[in-house]
Amino acid sequence: MKKGKLIVFSAPSGSGKTTIVHYLLKQKELNLAFSISATSRSKRGEEIDGKDYYFISAKKFKKRIEKNKFIESEEVYKDNFYGTLKKEVKRLRKEGKNVIFDIDVIGGLNIKKQFSKKTLAIFVKPPSLKEMEKRLRNRKTDSEEKIIERVAKAKKEIKYAKEFDYILINDDLKKAKEEAYNLVKQFIIK
């Protein structure tokens, strides 16, 4: 069986990458499987352990980093770690699935560096930082302090966009979904 390819979606919080990834996962002909990231942060809203993320303590996360259990990992915010477990990706690719990642910018670039020929890396960019901030506020999942922190981080993350294979500007969600679908489909059939 042919091993699947890797499709990375990275973006600042509030750019719409998760919405686009969920849309793509519903397109059965793409043969996509979601790479569930591990995180040490608390659950938000209706998130489910083992479906949305693998929620593990910061202490256990650090131990797994020491044991080289991640393809990539990062302390995104103070004591908030995110990472991609090696065994998760290996399992999905072995099944012949194309693995899709909804991942932070540095993590996405790390995957692209390690698996350059097998990876399509797409940066989802909000139309503006003001629009992104509005989306974060509308989610109603973060404190004012966290929103300010996310906007400051987004300013830094946007500087990395040019290092991705493609920059997808999400100013019209329907159009962004179609564009993402076409990019992924072309990459998979190559």
N, C-alpha and C positions, 0 to 999 in steps of 0.2 A: 504494500500500500504506500502511496506517495505521501510524504510528510507535508503538512499544511504550511501555508505562508503566514507571516505576521503583519498585522495592520495596526499601526499605532495612531491613536487620536489623542493629541495633547492640546491644552489650552488653559488660559487663566480661568478661575472659577467664574461662572456666570456667562460663559461664551456660548453655551449650548452643545458642547461636545457630548455630554451624556445623552441628551435627547436624540442626537444624530446616531450615536452608537446603538441605542435601543431600536431605532428605526431600522438600521442595517441588520441587526440580529433577526428581525422578523422576515427578512428576505431570504427564504430557504435556499434559493438557487446559489447563494454566495457561500453556503456551507461554513458559516461562521460559528465560532464558539467563544464565549466571553471569558477572558482571563480575569479571574477574581483576584483582586489585589488584597494584600494583608495591610492592616493599619492598626496603630495603637490608639487612635482617637476614639471617642465615644460614638455610639450610634446616633444617627440623626433621624428624626421622624419615624418612618415605618421600615427602616433598613433591617435586613435579616442577615444574621451571621451565616456564612457559607453560600450566600446568594449574591448579596451586594458587596460584601467584603468578608475577609477572615479577620475578626476582631480579636486582637491579642494584646496583652499588656506591654507597656514600654520595656519592662524588664525582660520578658520572653522574646520580644522583638530584637533587642540588643544581643541576646544569646544566639539567636538564629543568624544574625549578621556575622557574629564571630565564627560560627560554624559554616559560613559560606552557603547558606540555604537559599539565597536570593540571586536572581539574575541582576537585579538592580534594587537599590533601596535608598531612601533619603529621609532626613529629618526635615520635613517640609515646613513645619512650624515647631516651636519649642516643645519637645517631648511628644510631638505628633509625627510618628514615622509612617511611611508608606513603602511598600515594596512588592515585587513580583516574585513569587516562589518558583524556583526551578522546576520542582516536581509537577506543578500545575501546568506549565507550558509544555513540558515534555509529554505529559499524559494526553493533552489535547492534540498536539501535533502527531503523536503516534497513532491516534484515532483517524488521522487524515483530515482533521478540521483545520480551517484557516482561523488563526487565533486573533481576536480583536481586543485591543487594549484601550481603556479609558484611563489615562495616566497623566501624571504631572509632567511638565516640560522637560526637566532634567532626566527623569526616568525614561521618557520617550526617546530622548537622544541617546541615552545609554544603551537601550535595546537596539536602536538603529546602528550604533557603532559595533555592537557585538555580532549582529546578524544582518549586515548591510545589504547583501544581495537578496535576502529572503524577506526584507521588511519594506513596507510602504509607510512612511511617517507623514502624517497630515497635521498641520497646526490649524486649529479653529480659532479664528480671530473675531472678536466682537467688532461691530461697526465703530464703536468708540468706547472709551473708558467710562464716560458718563452713562451710556446705555448699559454697559456691563454692571455698573453700580446699581442702576435701577432694577435690573434683573435679580441681583443679589438681594436687594431689599424686598422685592416681590415674593421671593422664596420663603421669607419669614422663618429661616432656620438659623440665622446667625445674629449675634449681638452687634451693636454699633461698633464696638472695638474690633470685632472680627471682620466686619465689612471693610473698615478702614485698612486693616492689615492685608486683606485680600486685594484691595485696589492697589496698595503700594507694591505688593508682590507682582501683580499683573503688569505694572509698568516695567519691571525687570524682565519678566517672562517674555513679553512681546519682542524684546530685543533678540531673542533666540529664534524667532519665527523663520528667518532666512536660512537657518540650518536644516530645516525640514524639507522633505521632497516637494511639498505642496502647501500653500497657504489658502485656506478656505475661509472667506469672510462671510460670517453668518449675520447678514442684515435682513434676509428673507428666509425664514426657516424652510419653507417648501423647496425653494431653489437650492438651499444648502444641502438638504437631504438628497435631492436628485444629483447634485454635483458629487457628493460623497459616494453615492451608489455607483455612478459611472467610473469614478477613480478606482474604487475597490474592484469592480468587475473587470476593468481593463488589466489591473495588476494581477488578479487571480488567474486570468486566462493566458498570461504571458508564459 
